[in-house]
Amino acid sequence: MVAAGWEPTADNYLNRVPKARILEAVCEAKGEVTAQLLDHLKKV
């Protein structure tokens, strides 16, 4: 999708995904410690 010119932004993707799902993806990609570091942050 990125090759077609689409970029994930807050308006078209991140605002529609629950914070729990974002943290799950971060955990999968970067590990539990990184996800825990982000858990307290507010989703903008």
Order of alpha helices (4+ residues) and beta strands (2+ residues): alpha-alpha
